[in-house]
Amino acid sequence: MALVRFTENLARHCPVHDLEVAGTTVREVLDAAFLALPSVRSYVLDDQGGLRKHMAAFVDGEQIADRRLLSDSVRATSTIDLIQALSGG
């Protein structure tokens, strides 16, 4: 099962913890993760189900390409990191 990790900054807004869930795409993995942590869903995803602008997602250290459909592939041994995106200089 894939490991989903949330940045500690998210804990300020909603209860989160790392968890392992099954899935072959980022969408499938996140849907399973949000079953266990429903309050974090609306913070990570927008009302259309895409990744919010202030969030970034990485699969095995590589930023995902599909922020809207979350169709990037995930292996059973993958790690998905969800972090708050930073901007500025």
N, C-alpha and C positions, 0 to 999 in steps of 0.2 A: 504494500500500500504506500501511496505517496505521503510524504510528510509536509504538512502545511504549517508555516511559521509566521507569526504576526509580530511586527515590531513592537517594542515596549511602549512606544508613543501611543499606539492604539488603545492601550489599557487605560489611558486617561479618559477615553470617551466611552468605552464599552468593555465588558469582561472578555478577555481572550486568553487562550493558551494554545500551545502547539498541539497538533493532533495528527493522526494518521488516518487517511481515508482512501477508498478505492476510486478509480476513474482513469480514463485514457485521454481526456482533454482537460484543460484548465477549467472549463465550464463544469464538467462532471465532478471534478475534485472539489471545486468551490461549492457547488450545490450540496454535496455531501457534507462539507465542513459547516455550511450554514444551517444544516439540520441540527447539528450539535451546538452551534453558537448562533442562534437566529438574530440576536441583537446586533451583531457585527455586519450583517448583510447590507443593511441600508447605509452603512458608513463606507463600505468598500465598493458597492455597486450603485449605479444611478438607477433612475426609474425605468430605463429601457433595458436594464440588465447588463450594461457594459461597465467597465472599470471607470470609476470616477476620476476626474482630472487630477485630483490631489493625491491619487494613489498610484503606485507602481507595483508591478508583479514580475517576478523572475522565476524561471524554471531552470533549476540547476545552474544558477548564476547568470543566465542569459535573459535579458528583458523580453517579455512576450511581444509578439508582433501584432496579434489581433486583440485589441483592447475592447472591441465592440461585441464580437461573438465568443471570444475566449476559446477559440478553436485550436490553440497551440497544443501539440502532443505532450503527453505526460507518461512517463514509464512508472512501473510499480516501485522503482527505487528512486524516483525523482524527489526533489525538495522544491517546494514552492514557497517563496518568500513574498509577503505582502507588506509593503512599507509606504509611508507617506512620502510623496514626491516633494522635493525641495526645489525652490527657484530663488533667483536673486543673485547677487554678486558680492 
